[in-house]
Amino acid sequence: MNIRDAVENFLTTVRHEYGYSDHTVTAYRRDLELLSAFTEQRQVLTVTELTLDLLRDWLWERQQSGLSPATLSRNVATLKSFGAWLETREYVPGSPASRLRAPKSPQALPRVLTTDQADRVLTRAAEHAASGDPVKLRDHAALELLYASALRVSELCSLTVSGYVALERTVRVLGKGNKERIVPLGRSAAKALDRYLSEARPILLARARARQADQLSAPEPVTLFLGNRGGAFTTSAAYRLVAKELKQEPGSGPRGPHTLRHTAATHLLDGGADLRVVQEYLGHSSLASTQVYTHVSKERLAESYRQAHPRA
């Protein structure tokens, strides 16, 4: 089978059969298109010609271009998934990527806001929402929910109206691998969501209807959060919203929605929540993914000690 044809079949499989996220599929596509271009330069066109040495040559070339260990590790993960799929479908007798090893990289702790910083972010959003502007009301509700329920940005943007149960103060989200979970939220987030649903979303929805007036069969949006013109509230729009707010807070590191997810998880552990509970809360399939937040909590404790203790 031609390599490029195999890549397209593989991407179709991981999207529709495995239920991988759009972000993961996009990353796979980017890596495998670069690999295909590399193999074509080497006059390698079919999957049976893929070898361990050829894949190592591609990774070495990537490394020499100055890519980070994290990027190279993702490249290796892509090759392993693709190779395993080729072997499973019996396009090759064995995965050419099975013996690849990802470069070791120091594990950087995620950026986490202090409780005061989180309070300031949400207080500013509430003050902006006090104007009654529908976009500001939406932004306030989205920020409150990201921090209250530690959602991934894709989960926030795909959340449906029916997924929010006001009486129970929970949201039903669809996480990685199409795994559904029920996540609680606090009073502040519920209050912001209720106001958004009653005052802002109808206005945003009316904007969408006005734009689609000539499209009688256009379906009404079912997602909880809507864009400024009533369309989809995209992950990039959510990223811009959070980045604008976090830019005003001291500290280096990422400024995207995942920072609020990291912050919520760390604050839960700081407050005494059980690690297994936080694992369920975050939707992690592996406890190891959650344990990084215990390291964050310890580091925060150590930093506080170094700053406060006279004999530190």
C-alpha positions as a printed Julia matrix, in Angstrom:
312×3 Matrix{Float64}:
   0.0    0.0    0.0
   1.16   3.53  -0.79
   2.33   5.38   2.35
   0.12   8.42   1.79
  -2.94   6.22   1.24
  -2.1    4.33   4.43
  -1.81   7.6    6.33
  -5.29   8.7    5.22
  -6.8    5.33   6.19
  -5.05   5.47   9.55
  -6.36   8.98  10.27
  -9.89   7.9    9.36
  -9.58   4.98  11.76
  -8.32   6.97  14.73
 -10.98   9.61  14.22
 -14.05   7.46  13.67
 -13.22   4.08  15.23
 -10.91   5.06  18.09
 -12.68   8.36  18.82
  -9.49  10.41  19.12
  -9.89  14.17  19.53
  -9.55  16.6   16.63
  -6.39  17.94  18.25
  -4.77  14.48  18.31
  -5.81  13.69  14.74
  -4.4   17.02  13.55
  -1.09  16.31  15.31
  -0.95  12.83  13.76
  -1.63  14.27  10.3
   1.08  16.9   10.63
   3.69  14.36  11.73
   2.81  11.75   9.11
   2.69  14.24   6.26
   6.23  15.31   7.17
   7.26  11.65   7.3
   5.67  11.01   3.87
   7.58  13.91   2.35
  10.8   12.54   3.86
  10.24   9.0    2.56
   9.44  10.28  -0.93
  12.79  12.06  -0.96
  14.34   8.67  -0.18
  12.32   7.02  -2.97
  10.37   5.0   -0.41
   6.71   4.93  -1.44
   5.08   1.84   0.09
   4.52   0.84   3.7
   6.43  -2.43   3.26
   9.55  -0.35   2.62
   9.33   1.43   5.97
  12.15   0.27   8.24
  13.36   1.06  11.73
  16.53   2.67  10.31
  14.5    4.88   7.97
  12.31   6.1   10.84
  15.39   6.74  12.96
  16.91   8.77  10.1
  13.77  10.91   9.99
  13.85  11.48  13.74
  17.57  12.28  13.63
  16.94  14.86  10.92
  14.16  16.35  13.05
  16.45  16.46  16.07
  19.19  18.22  14.09
  16.72  20.96  13.14
  16.55  21.94  16.81
  13.21  20.46  17.83
  12.54  20.0   21.54
  12.53  16.6   23.24
   8.79  17.0   23.82
   8.14  17.4   20.08
  10.36  14.44  19.25
   8.55  12.35  21.84
   5.27  13.19  20.15
   6.77  12.21  16.8
   7.79   8.85  18.25
   4.3    8.32  19.69
   2.79   9.06  16.27
   5.11   6.57  14.55
   4.35   3.9   17.13
   0.6    4.34  16.7
   0.89   4.3   12.93
   3.22   1.28  12.95
   0.97  -0.68  15.31
  -2.02   0.08  13.08
  -0.13  -1.12   9.99
   0.73  -4.36  11.8
  -2.84  -4.86  13.07
  -4.23  -4.4    9.55
  -1.54  -6.8    8.27
  -0.13  -4.28   5.82
   3.31  -5.08   7.28
   4.51  -8.23   9.1
   5.63  -6.22  12.12
   5.63  -2.6   13.23
   8.79  -0.84  12.05
   8.4    1.61  14.95
   8.16  -0.92  17.78
  11.79  -0.4   18.89
  11.81   3.38  18.7
  12.55   5.18  21.94
  11.53   8.71  22.78
  14.26  11.07  24.04
  14.16  11.75  27.75
  13.22  15.27  28.71
  13.0   16.95  32.1
   9.4   17.05  33.24
   8.35  20.66  33.66
   5.71  21.32  36.26
   2.57  22.96  34.88
   1.86  26.61  35.59
  -0.55  27.03  38.47
  -2.2   30.23  39.68
  -2.36  31.07  43.34
  -5.81  31.26  44.93
  -5.49  35.04  44.98
  -4.69  35.11  41.27
  -7.63  32.84  40.45
  -9.89  35.08  42.53
  -8.67  38.17  40.68
  -9.27  36.59  37.27
 -12.83  35.64  38.15
 -13.55  38.92  39.96
 -12.49  40.9   36.89
 -14.7   38.71  34.69
 -17.66  39.26  37.05
 -17.11  43.02  36.99
 -17.09  43.03  33.19
 -20.25  40.88  33.14
 -22.04  43.37  35.39
 -22.59  45.53  32.3
 -25.01  42.92  30.96
 -23.12  42.55  27.7
 -23.92  39.01  26.42
 -20.33  38.33  25.38
 -19.01  39.4   28.8
 -21.64  37.23  30.51
 -20.53  34.28  28.39
 -16.86  34.93  29.13
 -17.53  35.09  32.86
 -19.49  31.82  32.8
 -16.8   30.08  30.72
 -13.98  31.17  33.03
 -15.92  30.17  36.13
 -16.67  26.74  34.65
 -13.09  26.12  33.49
 -11.83  26.73  37.01
 -14.74  25.13  38.86
 -14.8   21.87  36.91
 -11.26  21.7   35.49
 -12.56  21.04  31.98
 -10.37  20.63  28.95
 -11.01  23.41  26.45
 -12.45  20.91  23.96
 -14.88  19.7   26.64
 -15.95  23.26  27.39
 -16.62  24.08  23.74
 -18.51  20.85  23.02
 -20.63  20.98  26.19
 -24.35  20.93  25.34
 -27.19  22.82  26.96
 -28.69  19.55  28.16
 -25.31  18.6   29.65
 -25.72  21.22  32.37
 -28.03  20.14  35.2
 -28.71  23.24  37.27
 -30.51  21.47  40.14
 -27.6   19.09  40.67
 -24.94  21.65  39.78
 -23.17  19.23  37.45
 -22.05  19.11  33.83
 -21.89  16.01  31.65
 -18.82  16.19  29.45
 -17.38  14.0   26.72
 -13.65  13.63  27.29
 -10.79  11.93  25.52
 -11.66   8.66  23.83
 -15.36   9.59  23.95
 -15.42   8.84  27.67
 -18.32  10.55  29.41
 -18.12  11.8   32.99
 -20.22  13.9   35.35
 -18.36  16.8   36.95
 -19.63  18.99  39.81
 -19.35  22.77  39.93
 -19.67  25.31  42.69
 -22.23  27.99  43.48
 -20.3   30.8   41.8
 -19.98  28.9   38.53
 -23.65  27.83  38.65
 -24.76  31.41  39.25
 -22.7   32.67  36.3
 -24.01  29.86  34.06
 -27.63  30.48  35.03
 -27.34  34.17  34.26
 -25.61  33.45  30.95
 -28.36  30.99  29.95
 -31.21  33.31  30.89
 -29.82  36.66  29.72
 -26.99  36.16  27.22
 -27.4   32.94  25.26
 -30.85  33.93  23.88
 -29.31  37.13  22.48
 -26.39  35.26  20.92
 -28.83  32.69  19.53
 -30.93  35.48  17.99
 -27.8   36.75  16.25
 -27.28  33.31  14.73
 -30.9   33.14  13.6
 -30.64  36.57  11.97
 -27.59  35.47  10.01
 -29.31  32.23   8.95
 -32.66  33.78   8.06
 -32.35  32.58   4.48
 -31.34  29.07   5.55
 -34.62  27.59   6.74
 -33.14  24.17   7.37
 -30.15  25.41   9.38
 -30.03  23.49  12.69
 -30.16  25.44  15.94
 -26.89  25.26  17.93
 -27.05  22.81  20.83
 -23.75  23.74  22.43
 -23.99  25.59  25.71
 -21.5   28.29  24.79
 -21.95  30.32  21.62
 -19.63  32.65  19.75
 -20.01  36.42  19.51
 -22.26  36.07  16.46
 -24.15  33.04  17.7
 -22.05  30.41  15.99
 -19.68  27.94  17.58
 -17.58  29.03  20.53
 -14.27  27.68  19.25
 -11.29  26.4   21.19
  -9.18  29.22  19.74
 -11.71  31.79  21.01
 -11.58  30.19  24.46
  -7.79  30.26  24.35
  -7.77  33.97  23.49
 -10.18  34.68  26.34
  -8.06  32.92  28.96
  -4.77  34.24  27.57
  -6.05  37.82  27.8
  -6.93  37.33  31.47
  -3.78  35.45  32.48
  -1.6   38.04  30.77
  -2.61  40.39  33.58
  -1.3   38.03  36.25
   2.38  37.73  37.26
   4.17  34.51  36.44
   5.67  32.83  33.42
   4.51  29.82  31.49
   1.45  28.91  29.44
  -1.56  31.2   29.41
  -4.15  28.9   27.86
  -7.24  27.23  29.32
  -5.2   24.24  30.49
  -3.61  26.51  33.1
  -7.02  26.84  34.79
  -7.39  23.03  34.66
  -3.97  22.62  36.3
  -4.88  25.27  38.85
  -8.19  23.65  39.8
  -6.58  20.23  40.24
  -3.76  21.6   42.39
  -6.12  23.65  44.55
  -8.25  20.55  45.12
  -5.23  18.59  46.35
  -4.05  21.53  48.44
  -7.48  21.52  50.03
  -7.2   17.85  50.99
  -9.03  16.1   48.14
  -8.18  12.44  47.6
  -5.95  11.74  44.59
  -8.37   9.14  43.21
 -11.23  11.62  43.43
  -9.19  14.21  41.52
  -8.38  11.55  38.92
 -12.09  11.0   38.3
 -12.71  14.72  38.37
 -10.13  15.31  35.63
 -11.11  12.28  33.56
  -7.61  10.78  33.65
  -7.45   7.13  32.66
  -4.15   6.73  34.51
  -3.4    7.8   38.07
   0.13   8.68  36.94
  -1.29  11.58  34.94
  -2.89  12.97  38.09
   0.15  12.48  40.31
   1.97  15.38  38.68
  -0.29  17.67  40.7
   1.02  16.2   43.95
   4.48  17.34  42.82
   3.06  20.79  42.11
   1.55  20.96  45.59
   4.85  19.89  47.19
   6.76  22.44  45.14
   4.34  25.19  46.19
   4.78  24.15  49.82
   8.56  24.15  49.47
   8.53  27.57  47.8
   6.35  29.0   50.56
   8.75  27.56  53.13
  11.78  29.04  51.39
  10.14  32.45  51.28
   8.68  32.49  54.78
  10.95  30.5   57.11
  13.79  32.55  58.63
  16.22  29.6   58.51
  15.17  28.23  55.13
